[in-house]
Amino acid sequence: MGENDTRVRDLLHQVDDEQGGNDGMVSFVMIGCPVDEGVIRNGGRPGASQAPPLIRKHLSKMTPPADMWDDFAGLLRQGRDLGDVPQAGMEEMQQDLASRVAPWIARKVPVIVLGGGHETTYGHSLAYREAQQPHHILNIDAHCDVRPLNNGQGHSGSPFRQILEDGDNPCLSYHVMGLQPQSVAREHLEYIRSAGGEYAFADRTDTRSVLEKLRKLNGGRDDGSAVLLTLDMDSVDQSQAPGVSAPCASGLSKWVLLETARAAGQNGAVLSLDVVEVNPFFDRDDQTSRLAALVVWYFLLGLCLRKDE
């Protein structure tokens, strides 16, 4: 575009891990994890592995906000897009994601991960284990995703059980909001309670309640802990997010995710965000991919407002 129509793609450039680490002034990093083997193992419909390039494409065409142009553009110029983790077996991709993200977690540089199925988040959390960074997890999701493994294998429905049962993972607590009562087993709720976690159903999940949860998690940082925020696009009503692995007929408003992303960007406790379960194969005019890109844009907007602590 012309000089008077600057887009994200004109300001945020893709680099490899080594190039990204050479500059001490990095405002954030972004990386894709094109995996959906876990969705298939969980009996879902494949396609989420195709999401990262599409989310990146729609994000690249967005503009900085006019009333915060300089701050937003400066943030993007110091950002780093590390591209996508090479496709391989699910466990290999999870470990590869962890290895690429861990150095940034250790440096306290905000990280954005583009999924992929929700198995992406297990690899995301492994980065905290490698960096030995204590953290709380907040998941906005229609499902608990604490299912047992299938024949000893993880999947898109098991990441938070895997995290909670990994004695080396410094995860301090697990919180999930946006649950659909018709999609949640009683045993899964009991498991979350027994692990010291908390949950809220969709009818008790709105912008105010999510932001209050973020404030509470932020308030307990005397231990140096951070927050990993994971946004499952299947938590959004399927009229607004049709292209997901498991569509939801009674989901949240898209504004809950957008405002959550903005508040998370502004909240100094939130060290990383992932956006998962976009499925382009079942999307309509890239509606869900565009929404996921806008979620990332709102998170970046929040980062512009984040105060150094």
N, C-alpha and C positions, 0 to 999 in steps of 0.2 A: 504494500500500500504506500501512499505518498507520505511525505514528512508530517502532514497534519492528521494522519490517521494511523498512529502507532498502535501496534498490537503486541500481545504477550510474546509472540514468536520473534518480534524484533528486539526484544530485551532479554529474554531468557534463552540461553544457549545450551545445547547438549555437549557434555564433556564426558571423558571416561573418569574412572575412580582416581587415577593418579593425577590427572590435571585438576580435578576438583579439590584435591588435598593440598595443592601447591599454594593456594591463595588463602591467607589467614583470615580474610574478611569474607566469610560465607554466611549469607542471611538464612538460607534453607537449602535443602537438597530434595530432589524428587526422583523416584525410581519406580519402575513398573515390574510387576511379577505376573506374567501371563500364564497362569496355572489354573486348571479346572479338573485335574485328575481326582482331587478330593470330592468335588461335586459329583462326579460319576460314581465314585465309591459309595457315596451317600444316597445314591438313587435319584439324584437330581438331573436336570437337563444340561448337557454340556454347552459351552459357548463363552463362558466367562474369560477364558484364556485370550479371547480376541479383544478384550475391552481396553487394555492400557493404551494402545495406539490411537483408538478412537477418542478416549477421554482427553488424551494429550492434543489431538487434532482440534477438538472443539475449544479447549482451553487456549490454545495458541492463537485463535481468532478473536479472543476477547480483548477489550481495551482496558487500560487503567482507568479508575474512576476519575472524572473530571475534577472533583473537589479535593482529591488526594493524589493528583497525578504525579507530582515529584516524589512523594514518599513511596508510592506503589512502584513507580518506574525504578527508583533506586533499589528497592527490595529485589525486584526481578533481575537487575543487572548484577547483583551480588549473589543471586541464586544459582544453583547448579542442577541441571537435569542430567542424571546419570544413565539415562536410557533404560532398557529392560534387562532383567535377568535372563540369560539364555535358557531356552526351553530344554527341559530334561525331565527325569523322573521327579515326582512330587517332592520326595524327601531331599533330593539333591538341590532342587530349586529353593526349598525352604532354608537349607543351610547356606546356599549361595546368597540369598537375600540377607540372611543374618550377618554374614561376613562383610557384605558391602555396607550395611547400615550401621553396624556396631561402632566403627570409628567415629561416626557423626554423633551417635548417642553419647559416646564417651566425651566428646567435645561440647556437648549440650547444644548442638546445632539442630534446629527443628527439621524433622523428616516427614515427607509426604510419600506414602506408598500407594500406588495404583494397582488394585487387584484386577483380575483373579477372583477365584472363589474365596470363601472365608478361611480355607486352609492357609491363605496368604498370611493371616494374622499369627499363626503359630510360628512361621519363619520370622515375622516382624518381632515377635516377643523374644525369640532366640537371640536377637541382637542385644536386647537388654541383659540377657544372661551372659553373653560374651563380654559386654561392657561392665557387668556387675552393677547395674543401675537399678536400685529399688524403684518399683513403680506400682501404680494402681491401674486397673483396666476398666474403662467405661465403654460398653458396647451398646449401640442403638440398633435393635434387631427385633424381628418378629419371633425369633427362636432363641432358646437358651444356648445352643451349641455346646452342650456338655455331654453329648452322647458317648457311650463307651466306644472303644476302637472296634473295627470290624476285622476279625481274624488277625488281631495284633497290628492292624494298620490304621493310621490316622486318616481323617477325611474332613470334609467341610463342616460336618456337624460335631466334631470332637475337639476343636482347637483349645477351648478354654479348660476342658478336663485335662488335656495333655499338659497345659501350662500349670494348672493348679497341682497336679500330681508329680511335677518335675521338681524334685527337692533342691536342684541347683538353680532354679529360676527365681530371681528375687522379686516375684510378683507378690505384693502385699495384700491385695484384695481384688475381687471381681464384681462388677456392677453391670447389670443389663437392664435396659429400659425399652419400652415399645413392644413388649411381648403380646402375642395373640393367644388368648385363652384356648382356642380350638387347635392350637399348634404346639402346645407345651404340655409335656407329661408331668404328673405330680412328682414322680421320682426325681425329675430334673430340678424342680424347685427345691425339693428337700436336699438335693446334692449341693446346690448353691448355698443354702442356709447352713448346711453342715460345714462348708468351707469358709464360713464367715462372710459370705457375700450378700448382696442385696439385689432385689429385682423389682420392677414395676411393669404393670400391664399397660397396653396402649391407651386405655381410657384414663390412666393416671399419668400419661406422658405427654407433656406439652413443652413449649419453649421455656416457660417459667420453671417447671420442675427439673428439666435437664440442666439449666443454668445454675439452679440451686445445688444440684448434685456436683457440678464442676466446682462451685465455690467451696463446698464442703471438702472435696478432695484437695483443693488448693490450700485449704486452711490447715491441713495436717502435715505440712512439709518440713517440720523440724528435723525429720529423719533424712532429709535430702532426697525424698522420693519425687518421682515425676508421674505424669499421667500419659498412658497410651490410649488414645481415642480411636475406636473402630466404628465406622458407619456402614452398616449393611443396607444396601439400597432396597432390599426386599422388605424393609420396615416401612417404606413409603407406599401409600395407596397405589394400586396398579393403574388407576386412571392417570396418575402422574408419573409412574415409573413402571411401564409395562415390560420393559426388557430386563428381567432379572431371572435368576435361576429358579426361584420359587415365588411367583406373583402373589400379592396379598390384596384381597378384596375389601379389607377393612383397615387399611394401613394409615400411617400418620400423614399429616400434611407435609409437603416438601419444605415448607417454611420452618418446620421443626429442625430438619437437618441443616438448612442454610444458616439459620440463626445459631445453631449449635456450633457449626464450623467457624462462624465469625467469632463467637465468644471464646472458642477454644484457641483460635489464633491469638487472641488478645490475652489469654490466660498464661502467665509465665510458667505454670506447672505442667502444661501440656507440651510434651517433648516431641510427640509424633502423632500422625494421623494416617489411617488407611481408609480407603473407600473400596468396598468389595461387592461382589455378586452382580455387577452389571453384565447382562448377557445380550450382546448385539444381535444374535441370531433371532431373538424374539422381540426386538425393539420396533418402534414405530417412528419413522423419520428421525432416528437417532435421539429420540426424546429422552431416554434414560441416560445415554452417554453425555448428552448436553447438560442434563441436570447434575450428573456426577462432576463434570468439568466446572459447573457453577459452584458446587460445594467446595471444590479446591480454590476457586477464585475468592469465595467468601472467607476461607481460612487464611489466604494470603492477605486479604483486607484486614483481618484481625491482627495478623503479624505486624502490619504497619502501625497498629495502635498499641502494640505491646511495649510496656515500659521496661527498661533495663532494671534488674533487681540486684 
